[in-house]
Amino acid sequence: MKSLYVKFVVFSIGIMVSSGILAFLISNTYYQQKLKPENDQKNTKIALDIAAFVEDHHNINFKEYLENLSTIGYQIYLVDRSGNESYFGAPFRDKTLSASTKEQVLNGEIYHGILHFPQETFVTGFFANELKNTIGVPLTHNGSNYALFIRPDIKLLFNEMQILFAWLLALMTFISIVLVLISTKYLVKPISKLTLATKSLATGNFHVDLDSNRRDELGELSQSFFQMARKLEQSDEMRKEFISNISHDIQSPLSNIKGYTNLLEKESLSSIEKSHYISVINDEISRLSSLTKQLLLLASLDRNEDILKKKTFNVAQQLKELIRNHQWLINEKGIMLSYSLPDTEIIGDPSLLNTVWDNLLTNAIKYNKPDGSIEISINKNEEWITVTFKDTGIGLSHQEQERIFDRFYRADIARTRYVEGTGLGLSIVATIVTLHDGQINVTSKENEGTTFVVKFPRR
Ligand code: ADP
């Protein structure tokens, strides 16, 4: 994590430095292309004005005049035919200037040193305090010829500005670095927290504390992580619960079978006792067998192989047959069952869909109340075939409704303790319905009843 922080800081400062260099290069190019010619023109005009003024005013002491000009912001170099030189204003750092240039100006040409000052990547010619970087014009005073070279005294003109800009730049750099250090910490902190949370999750501790109030991507990430941790916790709990359930569900029939086989070994058994024991053993074996069947079915549905053996069949007939098979149980419980099942053709896997109806009907019986009722109906419109199972049973709370399709989930243990079950039925139902591109929905009210609606698209 430390290294991420360092990387962030290094990157940000790197960006600052490179954007500084880039900005300098761009403005330098701008100076070279656009400002330099303008600057040259402007200074040429000033130099020519000076020369014209000196020529027009024979009586003035023109060297004093040049001295005055230098104090208001010019560096000036003057030379005559005999090579007498004089400087006015701040000295030039570099005083080289070819004799031929001087000669040409003395002969009446204008020297554009500013325009032709060599262009270099990291040097803005504007600041070069060199005699070459001047404008040269011929000047005549009282019959003598001179060459006059001038350039604006940048130091004098920009002294305060320079200091101001330097401070501005230094402060900007300093403040940006401090802010980068602080903001990076703020950015990286949730990631460090997330890493800690992941580590704690890996050790099996699901109670992670994350700051999910942030409204940015990291906040979203924390929130998703938090949800994931909750899901993991739930599935971990479910797994533990399942193992204890399934061990119990396997253990109790096995020990019953063992007990009753021991009893069968006694010789003094009446034939009535014998057949009773055998029927108990048979029941327990079917319990075990149906449990393993459910597990096997779920496993094969999970593998998502091409297990659907689809064909067109009459779902109403299938449901009526199912009701007939469960009639004895329904009668035994004193439940009223009514149905409205118009003939309906459906395309699907008959055996898997039978498992769906079987589970829904068995649940409606198992979780019903004495003297309760069940209604089964088929409805169809252009788009959907809908099968509804409505019971007046014990119902489900909102939280329970959200989880009944989860594997191994059984609602309120206190109410379902005496009802046999594994919590696998509805998850099998939901998987099969999804494999048929259908939907299953539940609405329920505690102590009033539950309705399951299964919908299949007609096309
Ligand atoms: P089980 O083997 O426990 O019946 P299911 O997956 O079929 O498992 O159902 C999951 C849980 O949903 C049940 O344990 C029960 O609490 C609840 N449940 C299912 N159907 C109904 C219903 N018709 N009325 C009330 N509760 C139901």
Boltz pocket constraint, residues with backbone or C-beta under 6 A from the ligand:
constraints:
  - pocket:
      binder: B
      contacts: [[A, 359], [A, 360], [A, 363], [A, 364], [A, 367], [A, 368], [A, 391], [A, 393], [A, 394], [A, 395], [A, 396], [A, 404], [A, 406], [A, 409], [A, 410], [A, 411], [A, 412], [A, 416], [A, 420], [A, 421], [A, 422], [A, 423], [A, 424], [A, 425], [A, 426], [A, 427], [A, 450]]
      max_distance: 6.0
